[in-house]
Amino acid sequence: MIGNAVGFFFPTIFVDANNDTNMDLARKQIATALLVQGIIGLVLILLVVATFQDKPKIPPASNAIVPRERNLLGTYYQLVRNVEFIKLTICFTSFNNIIIVVLTLIDKFSQRYNFDTDDSGFFGTMIMVGGITGSFLFGA
């Protein structure tokens, strides 16, 4: 979700949405934004790979100490048969898809009230930040 929030705000930094005439400049701005985004992603991936540990220093739960049989297909079969997991999956994916649709159409919604594309990026970011904040508050 944080990546989505950054993804809505990030293009507004590099691309001038009010430029309708100079397509070469727009292409260069988009290429620069994609290049910077790719570099940031590469640095983050390298950090994850460099700091990844096989096991945590402190087990996440007391039952994590007990050795278990590693049967991936059996685990998937248990998940598919777990009704509560299926309900949770359906609820989460439905909510996530609704948010994605609203955020995709936010530019069209905001144009109706004479906001520009930069404002739409800000609105999308604020929706995501509000959702993350609400999740933390209600989760606590």
LINMO-V637666 format. One record per pair of residues at least 12 apart in sequence whose C-alpha atoms are under 6 Angstrom apart, sorted by sequence separation. I is the first residue (numbers start at 1). GAP is how many residues later the second one is. D is the distance in Angstrom with one decimal. If there is no record, write none. Layout:
# LINMO-V637666
i->(I,I)
gap->(GAP,GAP)
d->(D,D)
This chain:
# LINMO-V637666
i->(107,15,14,14,103,17,12,9,8,9,8,9,8,5,5)
gap->(13,14,15,19,21,100,106,112,113,113,116,116,117,120,123)
d->(5.2,5.2,5.9,5.7,5.9,5.9,5.4,5.1,4.9,5.9,5.8,5.9,5.6,4.5,5.3)
